[in-house]
Amino acid sequence: MGDTDRLENTTQLIGLIQAGDSGARERLIGRYLPMLRKWAHGRLPLSGRDLAETDDLVQITFLRALNRLDTFESQRPGAFLAYLRTILMNAVREELRRRKSVPATANLLETLPSPQASLVEQAIGRQTLEAYESALSRLPENKRVAVVMRIEFEMSYQEIADELEMRSANSTRMMIVRALEELAGAIAS
């Protein structure tokens, strides 16, 4: 994060955007764009993993989020990233459903499901991914958001601490370690 990023957390940026600051809008997009691109790329199957497709989904995500930003109320630190993640997950699901419903006149190879799973599915397997999502949804919200920031968006402990307004990177690390232990236990059972 740059100096400006350290001075403004996401909640502050959202407030500035709601007050009409277009520069804050650009800073907010700049903060999340690389994370969302990487996340979307890892979630798409091989057939949809080119840069244009990923950028389209990320752009759709930002458009949907920013168009509703005037009514967005951040109830807690990390709420906006969770909001973006949900919108992006829905956009990925919509894209996958759209690909399955391509008319029969289209190229047959394009209509067949990709034999390649997404990067995340390849790494942990579909059943484990489903178990992960299920266990993640059962974590308390603050832990869930922190785990998503660390594991899925690869944020540093300091970045997470800043975003979630926690005392320190070390306390953030400890919370995430405990949350991951809970997650692993839930997945194993």
PyRosetta script that sets phi, psi and omega in degrees:
from pyrosetta import init, pose_from_sequence

init()
pose = pose_from_sequence("MGDTDRLENTTQLIGLIQAGDSGARERLIGRYLPMLRKWAHGRLPLSGRDLAETDDLVQITFLRALNRLDTFESQRPGAFLAYLRTILMNAVREELRRRKSVPATANLLETLPSPQASLVEQAIGRQTLEAYESALSRLPENKRVAVVMRIEFEMSYQEIADELEMRSANSTRMMIVRALEELAGAIAS")
pose.set_psi(1, 140.9)
pose.set_omega(1, 177.7)
pose.set_phi(2, -82.6)
pose.set_psi(2, 179.9)
pose.set_omega(2, -178.5)
pose.set_phi(3, -60.1)
pose.set_psi(3, -41.6)
pose.set_omega(3, 179.6)
pose.set_phi(4, -62.6)
pose.set_psi(4, -41.1)
pose.set_omega(4, -179.6)
pose.set_phi(5, -61.7)
pose.set_psi(5, -38.3)
pose.set_omega(5, -179.6)
pose.set_phi(6, -67.6)
pose.set_psi(6, -30.4)
pose.set_omega(6, -178.4)
pose.set_phi(7, -78.1)
pose.set_psi(7, -27.3)
pose.set_omega(7, -175.7)
pose.set_phi(8, -123.4)
pose.set_psi(8, 119.0)
pose.set_omega(8, 172.4)
pose.set_phi(9, -86.6)
pose.set_psi(9, 176.1)
pose.set_omega(9, -175.1)
pose.set_phi(10, -61.0)
pose.set_psi(10, -41.1)
pose.set_omega(10, 179.8)
pose.set_phi(11, -59.7)
pose.set_psi(11, -41.5)
pose.set_omega(11, 178.0)
pose.set_phi(12, -65.8)
pose.set_psi(12, -42.4)
pose.set_omega(12, 178.9)
pose.set_phi(13, -61.8)
pose.set_psi(13, -41.9)
pose.set_omega(13, 179.0)
pose.set_phi(14, -62.3)
pose.set_psi(14, -42.3)
pose.set_omega(14, 176.6)
pose.set_phi(15, -60.1)
pose.set_psi(15, -42.3)
pose.set_omega(15, 178.2)
pose.set_phi(16, -64.7)
pose.set_psi(16, -40.4)
pose.set_omega(16, 178.7)
pose.set_phi(17, -64.2)
pose.set_psi(17, -45.2)
pose.set_omega(17, 179.5)
pose.set_phi(18, -62.3)
pose.set_psi(18, -24.8)
pose.set_omega(18, 177.6)
pose.set_phi(19, -87.7)
pose.set_psi(19, -0.2)
pose.set_omega(19, 175.3)
pose.set_phi(20, 101.2)
pose.set_psi(20, 11.0)
pose.set_omega(20, -179.4)
pose.set_phi(21, -82.7)
pose.set_psi(21, 102.6)
pose.set_omega(21, -178.8)
pose.set_phi(22, -69.9)
pose.set_psi(22, -28.2)
pose.set_omega(22, 177.0)
pose.set_phi(23, -64.3)
pose.set_psi(23, -36.7)
pose.set_omega(23, 177.8)
pose.set_phi(24, -65.4)
pose.set_psi(24, -35.5)
pose.set_omega(24, 177.2)
pose.set_phi(25, -60.5)
pose.set_psi(25, -45.6)
pose.set_omega(25, 178.9)
pose.set_phi(26, -64.8)
pose.set_psi(26, -39.6)
pose.set_omega(26, 178.6)
pose.set_phi(27, -65.6)
pose.set_psi(27, -38.6)
pose.set_omega(27, 178.9)
pose.set_phi(28, -65.5)
pose.set_psi(28, -45.9)
pose.set_omega(28, 177.4)
pose.set_phi(29, -61.5)
pose.set_psi(29, -44.6)
pose.set_omega(29, 179.2)
pose.set_phi(30, -60.4)
pose.set_psi(30, -32.7)
pose.set_omega(30, 179.4)
pose.set_phi(31, -69.0)
pose.set_psi(31, -42.2)
pose.set_omega(31, -172.2)
pose.set_phi(32, -99.7)
pose.set_psi(32, -16.7)
pose.set_omega(32, -176.5)
pose.set_phi(33, -56.1)
pose.set_psi(33, -52.6)
pose.set_omega(33, -178.9)
pose.set_phi(34, -62.0)
pose.set_psi(34, -38.5)
pose.set_omega(34, 179.7)
pose.set_phi(35, -65.0)
pose.set_psi(35, -44.4)
pose.set_omega(35, -178.4)
pose.set_phi(36, -68.0)
pose.set_psi(36, -38.1)
pose.set_omega(36, 177.0)
pose.set_phi(37, -59.8)
pose.set_psi(37, -48.0)
pose.set_omega(37, -178.2)
pose.set_phi(38, -64.7)
pose.set_psi(38, -42.7)
pose.set_omega(38, -179.6)
pose.set_phi(39, -63.5)
pose.set_psi(39, -46.8)
pose.set_omega(39, -179.2)
pose.set_phi(40, -63.1)
pose.set_psi(40, -41.5)
pose.set_omega(40, -180.0)
pose.set_phi(41, -59.5)
pose.set_psi(41, -41.8)
pose.set_omega(41, -179.2)
pose.set_phi(42, -72.0)
pose.set_psi(42, -21.3)
pose.set_omega(42, -178.8)
pose.set_phi(43, -91.7)
pose.set_psi(43, -20.0)
pose.set_omega(43, -177.8)
pose.set_phi(44, -82.4)
pose.set_psi(44, 144.8)
pose.set_omega(44, 172.8)
pose.set_phi(45, -66.9)
pose.set_psi(45, 165.0)
pose.set_omega(45, -175.2)
pose.set_phi(46, -51.3)
pose.set_psi(46, -40.9)
pose.set_omega(46, -176.3)
pose.set_phi(47, -65.8)
pose.set_psi(47, -21.1)
pose.set_omega(47, -178.2)
pose.set_phi(48, -114.5)
pose.set_psi(48, 22.2)
pose.set_omega(48, -170.7)
pose.set_phi(49, -98.4)
pose.set_psi(49, 10.2)
pose.set_omega(49, 179.2)
pose.set_phi(50, -74.6)
pose.set_psi(50, 163.0)
pose.set_omega(50, -173.4)
pose.set_phi(51, -60.5)
pose.set_psi(51, -38.9)
pose.set_omega(51, -178.5)
pose.set_phi(52, -63.9)
pose.set_psi(52, -44.3)
pose.set_omega(52, 180.0)
pose.set_phi(53, -64.2)
pose.set_psi(53, -45.0)
pose.set_omega(53, 179.2)
pose.set_phi(54, -62.2)
pose.set_psi(54, -46.2)
pose.set_omega(54, 179.7)
pose.set_phi(55, -62.9)
pose.set_psi(55, -36.7)
pose.set_omega(55, 177.6)
pose.set_phi(56, -61.0)
pose.set_psi(56, -46.1)
pose.set_omega(56, -179.7)
pose.set_phi(57, -64.7)
pose.set_psi(57, -40.4)
pose.set_omega(57, 178.6)
pose.set_phi(58, -66.4)
pose.set_psi(58, -40.7)
pose.set_omega(58, 178.2)
pose.set_phi(59, -62.9)
pose.set_psi(59, -43.6)
pose.set_omega(59, 176.5)
pose.set_phi(60, -58.5)
pose.set_psi(60, -42.5)
pose.set_omega(60, 179.8)
pose.set_phi(61, -60.3)
pose.set_psi(61, -49.3)
pose.set_omega(61, 179.8)
pose.set_phi(62, -63.8)
pose.set_psi(62, -41.3)
pose.set_omega(62, 179.3)
pose.set_phi(63, -60.0)
pose.set_psi(63, -46.8)
pose.set_omega(63, -179.8)
pose.set_phi(64, -63.7)
pose.set_psi(64, -44.6)
pose.set_omega(64, -178.1)
pose.set_phi(65, -67.3)
pose.set_psi(65, -46.8)
pose.set_omega(65, -176.0)
pose.set_phi(66, -71.8)
pose.set_psi(66, -30.1)
pose.set_omega(66, 176.8)
pose.set_phi(67, -68.6)
pose.set_psi(67, -22.1)
pose.set_omega(67, 179.4)
pose.set_phi(68, -107.1)
pose.set_psi(68, 7.8)
pose.set_omega(68, -175.2)
pose.set_phi(69, -64.6)
pose.set_psi(69, -28.6)
pose.set_omega(69, -179.9)
pose.set_phi(70, -64.9)
pose.set_psi(70, -22.8)
pose.set_omega(70, 177.8)
pose.set_phi(71, -105.1)
pose.set_psi(71, -3.5)
pose.set_omega(71, -179.3)
pose.set_phi(72, -71.6)
pose.set_psi(72, 128.9)
pose.set_omega(72, 175.7)
pose.set_phi(73, -120.7)
pose.set_psi(73, 115.6)
pose.set_omega(73, -179.8)
pose.set_phi(74, -77.9)
pose.set_psi(74, 107.1)
pose.set_omega(74, 180.0)
pose.set_phi(75, -79.6)
pose.set_psi(75, -18.0)
pose.set_omega(75, -175.9)
pose.set_phi(76, -161.2)
pose.set_psi(76, 158.9)
pose.set_omega(76, 174.1)
pose.set_phi(77, -61.3)
pose.set_psi(77, 140.9)
pose.set_omega(77, 179.6)
pose.set_phi(78, 90.3)
pose.set_psi(78, -5.4)
pose.set_omega(78, -176.9)
pose.set_phi(79, -64.3)
pose.set_psi(79, -37.0)
pose.set_omega(79, -176.8)
pose.set_phi(80, -68.5)
pose.set_psi(80, -40.5)
pose.set_omega(80, 177.5)
pose.set_phi(81, -64.9)
pose.set_psi(81, -39.6)
pose.set_omega(81, 176.7)
pose.set_phi(82, -62.8)
pose.set_psi(82, -38.7)
pose.set_omega(82, 177.8)
pose.set_phi(83, -63.3)
pose.set_psi(83, -46.7)
pose.set_omega(83, 177.9)
pose.set_phi(84, -61.8)
pose.set_psi(84, -43.1)
pose.set_omega(84, -179.3)
pose.set_phi(85, -60.8)
pose.set_psi(85, -43.8)
pose.set_omega(85, 179.7)
pose.set_phi(86, -63.6)
pose.set_psi(86, -45.5)
pose.set_omega(86, 178.6)
pose.set_phi(87, -61.3)
pose.set_psi(87, -43.9)
pose.set_omega(87, -179.0)
pose.set_phi(88, -67.0)
pose.set_psi(88, -40.7)
pose.set_omega(88, 176.8)
pose.set_phi(89, -60.1)
pose.set_psi(89, -42.0)
pose.set_omega(89, 178.3)
pose.set_phi(90, -65.3)
pose.set_psi(90, -39.2)
pose.set_omega(90, 178.0)
pose.set_phi(91, -64.7)
pose.set_psi(91, -40.1)
pose.set_omega(91, 177.4)
pose.set_phi(92, -63.4)
pose.set_psi(92, -46.0)
pose.set_omega(92, 179.3)
pose.set_phi(93, -61.1)
pose.set_psi(93, -42.9)
pose.set_omega(93, 178.2)
pose.set_phi(94, -60.4)
pose.set_psi(94, -42.9)
pose.set_omega(94, -179.8)
pose.set_phi(95, -64.3)
pose.set_psi(95, -42.2)
pose.set_omega(95, 179.2)
pose.set_phi(96, -65.9)
pose.set_psi(96, -40.2)
pose.set_omega(96, 176.1)
pose.set_phi(97, -64.8)
pose.set_psi(97, -41.4)
pose.set_omega(97, 179.8)
pose.set_phi(98, -61.3)
pose.set_psi(98, -42.1)
pose.set_omega(98, -179.7)
pose.set_phi(99, -63.9)
pose.set_psi(99, -34.4)
pose.set_omega(99, 179.9)
pose.set_phi(100, -72.0)
pose.set_psi(100, -24.8)
pose.set_omega(100, -176.6)
pose.set_phi(101, -100.1)
pose.set_psi(101, 21.2)
pose.set_omega(101, 177.7)
pose.set_phi(102, -63.9)
pose.set_psi(102, 133.0)
pose.set_omega(102, -178.8)
pose.set_phi(103, -57.3)
pose.set_psi(103, 155.4)
pose.set_omega(103, -177.9)
pose.set_phi(104, -62.8)
pose.set_psi(104, -19.5)
pose.set_omega(104, -179.7)
pose.set_phi(105, -75.6)
pose.set_psi(105, -11.6)
pose.set_omega(105, 179.2)
pose.set_phi(106, -73.9)
pose.set_psi(106, 166.4)
pose.set_omega(106, 178.1)
pose.set_phi(107, -56.7)
pose.set_psi(107, 126.7)
pose.set_omega(107, -176.1)
pose.set_phi(108, -56.2)
pose.set_psi(108, -40.7)
pose.set_omega(108, -179.2)
pose.set_phi(109, -63.0)
pose.set_psi(109, -32.1)
pose.set_omega(109, 179.8)
pose.set_phi(110, -73.1)
pose.set_psi(110, -25.0)
pose.set_omega(110, -177.6)
pose.set_phi(111, -88.2)
pose.set_psi(111, -17.2)
pose.set_omega(111, 179.1)
pose.set_phi(112, -73.0)
pose.set_psi(112, 142.4)
pose.set_omega(112, 176.3)
pose.set_phi(113, -62.4)
pose.set_psi(113, 145.4)
pose.set_omega(113, -180.0)
pose.set_phi(114, -68.4)
pose.set_psi(114, 132.0)
pose.set_omega(114, 176.6)
pose.set_phi(115, -71.2)
pose.set_psi(115, -16.5)
pose.set_omega(115, -179.6)
pose.set_phi(116, -91.3)
pose.set_psi(116, 129.8)
pose.set_omega(116, 174.8)
pose.set_phi(117, -79.2)
pose.set_psi(117, 169.2)
pose.set_omega(117, 175.6)
pose.set_phi(118, -65.0)
pose.set_psi(118, 167.2)
pose.set_omega(118, 178.8)
pose.set_phi(119, -58.5)
pose.set_psi(119, -41.2)
pose.set_omega(119, 179.9)
pose.set_phi(120, -64.8)
pose.set_psi(120, -45.1)
pose.set_omega(120, 179.4)
pose.set_phi(121, -63.2)
pose.set_psi(121, -38.9)
pose.set_omega(121, 177.9)
pose.set_phi(122, -62.3)
pose.set_psi(122, -40.6)
pose.set_omega(122, -176.4)
pose.set_phi(123, -69.8)
pose.set_psi(123, -40.8)
pose.set_omega(123, -173.1)
pose.set_phi(124, -122.2)
pose.set_psi(124, -8.0)
pose.set_omega(124, 179.8)
pose.set_phi(125, 85.7)
pose.set_psi(125, 150.2)
pose.set_omega(125, -176.1)
pose.set_phi(126, -61.8)
pose.set_psi(126, -46.2)
pose.set_omega(126, -178.3)
pose.set_phi(127, -64.1)
pose.set_psi(127, -40.9)
pose.set_omega(127, 178.9)
pose.set_phi(128, -67.3)
pose.set_psi(128, -36.7)
pose.set_omega(128, 176.9)
pose.set_phi(129, -61.9)
pose.set_psi(129, -44.0)
pose.set_omega(129, 178.1)
pose.set_phi(130, -64.7)
pose.set_psi(130, -40.8)
pose.set_omega(130, 177.5)
pose.set_phi(131, -64.9)
pose.set_psi(131, -39.8)
pose.set_omega(131, 177.4)
pose.set_phi(132, -60.1)
pose.set_psi(132, -49.6)
pose.set_omega(132, -179.0)
pose.set_phi(133, -60.7)
pose.set_psi(133, -42.1)
pose.set_omega(133, -180.0)
pose.set_phi(134, -65.0)
pose.set_psi(134, -48.2)
pose.set_omega(134, 179.6)
pose.set_phi(135, -65.0)
pose.set_psi(135, -38.7)
pose.set_omega(135, 179.0)
pose.set_phi(136, -60.7)
pose.set_psi(136, -40.8)
pose.set_omega(136, -178.5)
pose.set_phi(137, -66.3)
pose.set_psi(137, -20.4)
pose.set_omega(137, 179.9)
pose.set_phi(138, -89.3)
pose.set_psi(138, -10.1)
pose.set_omega(138, 177.1)
pose.set_phi(139, -71.0)
pose.set_psi(139, 151.5)
pose.set_omega(139, 171.4)
pose.set_phi(140, -57.0)
pose.set_psi(140, 148.6)
pose.set_omega(140, -171.7)
pose.set_phi(141, -55.0)
pose.set_psi(141, -43.8)
pose.set_omega(141, -177.9)
pose.set_phi(142, -64.2)
pose.set_psi(142, -38.1)
pose.set_omega(142, 178.4)
pose.set_phi(143, -70.6)
pose.set_psi(143, -41.5)
pose.set_omega(143, 179.9)
pose.set_phi(144, -59.2)
pose.set_psi(144, -46.9)
pose.set_omega(144, -179.6)
pose.set_phi(145, -63.3)
pose.set_psi(145, -43.0)
pose.set_omega(145, -179.6)
pose.set_phi(146, -63.6)
pose.set_psi(146, -42.1)
pose.set_omega(146, 179.2)
pose.set_phi(147, -64.1)
pose.set_psi(147, -44.5)
pose.set_omega(147, 179.2)
pose.set_phi(148, -60.9)
pose.set_psi(148, -44.2)
pose.set_omega(148, 179.4)
pose.set_phi(149, -60.5)
pose.set_psi(149, -41.5)
pose.set_omega(149, -176.5)
pose.set_phi(150, -77.5)
pose.set_psi(150, -50.8)
pose.set_omega(150, -172.8)
pose.set_phi(151, -80.9)
pose.set_psi(151, -48.3)
pose.set_omega(151, -173.8)
pose.set_phi(152, -86.3)
pose.set_psi(152, -35.2)
pose.set_omega(152, -177.5)
pose.set_phi(153, -105.2)
pose.set_psi(153, -1.1)
pose.set_omega(153, 174.4)
pose.set_phi(154, 54.0)
pose.set_psi(154, 37.3)
pose.set_omega(154, 177.0)
pose.set_phi(155, -77.1)
pose.set_psi(155, 150.3)
pose.set_omega(155, 177.4)
pose.set_phi(156, -74.1)
pose.set_psi(156, 162.5)
pose.set_omega(156, 178.0)
pose.set_phi(157, -60.8)
pose.set_psi(157, -37.2)
pose.set_omega(157, 179.0)
pose.set_phi(158, -66.6)
pose.set_psi(158, -41.6)
pose.set_omega(158, 177.7)
pose.set_phi(159, -62.1)
pose.set_psi(159, -41.4)
pose.set_omega(159, 178.7)
pose.set_phi(160, -66.3)
pose.set_psi(160, -43.8)
pose.set_omega(160, 178.6)
pose.set_phi(161, -58.9)
pose.set_psi(161, -44.3)
pose.set_omega(161, 179.1)
pose.set_phi(162, -62.9)
pose.set_psi(162, -46.1)
pose.set_omega(162, -176.5)
pose.set_phi(163, -67.3)
pose.set_psi(163, -39.0)
pose.set_omega(163, -177.8)
pose.set_phi(164, -92.1)
pose.set_psi(164, 3.3)
pose.set_omega(164, 179.0)
pose.set_phi(165, 56.3)
pose.set_psi(165, 46.3)
pose.set_omega(165, 177.9)
pose.set_phi(166, -93.4)
pose.set_psi(166, 165.2)
pose.set_omega(166, -174.9)
pose.set_phi(167, -62.9)
pose.set_psi(167, -44.9)
pose.set_omega(167, -175.0)
pose.set_phi(168, -155.9)
pose.set_psi(168, 166.6)
pose.set_omega(168, 176.1)
pose.set_phi(169, -64.1)
pose.set_psi(169, -35.9)
pose.set_omega(169, -178.7)
pose.set_phi(170, -68.1)
pose.set_psi(170, -42.4)
pose.set_omega(170, 178.2)
pose.set_phi(171, -65.8)
pose.set_psi(171, -34.5)
pose.set_omega(171, 176.4)
pose.set_phi(172, -65.2)
pose.set_psi(172, -44.7)
pose.set_omega(172, 179.1)
pose.set_phi(173, -59.3)
pose.set_psi(173, -44.7)
pose.set_omega(173, -179.1)
pose.set_phi(174, -63.9)
pose.set_psi(174, -41.8)
pose.set_omega(174, 178.8)
pose.set_phi(175, -62.6)
pose.set_psi(175, -41.7)
pose.set_omega(175, -179.1)
pose.set_phi(176, -68.2)
pose.set_psi(176, -39.9)
pose.set_omega(176, 177.5)
pose.set_phi(177, -59.6)
pose.set_psi(177, -46.2)
pose.set_omega(177, 178.9)
pose.set_phi(178, -63.7)
pose.set_psi(178, -41.1)
pose.set_omega(178, 179.5)
pose.set_phi(179, -64.3)
pose.set_psi(179, -39.8)
pose.set_omega(179, 178.6)
pose.set_phi(180, -66.3)
pose.set_psi(180, -34.9)
pose.set_omega(180, 175.8)
pose.set_phi(181, -64.5)
pose.set_psi(181, -43.5)
pose.set_omega(181, 176.7)
pose.set_phi(182, -61.6)
pose.set_psi(182, -43.9)
pose.set_omega(182, -179.3)
pose.set_phi(183, -61.3)
pose.set_psi(183, -47.4)
pose.set_omega(183, -179.5)
pose.set_phi(184, -61.7)
pose.set_psi(184, -41.7)
pose.set_omega(184, 177.7)
pose.set_phi(185, -61.7)
pose.set_psi(185, -42.1)
pose.set_omega(185, 180.0)
pose.set_phi(186, -67.6)
pose.set_psi(186, -37.6)
pose.set_omega(186, 179.5)
pose.set_phi(187, -69.2)
pose.set_psi(187, -39.0)
pose.set_omega(187, -177.5)
pose.set_phi(188, -70.3)
pose.set_psi(188, -25.8)
pose.set_omega(188, -176.6)
pose.set_phi(189, -87.3)
pose.dump_pdb("model.pdb")
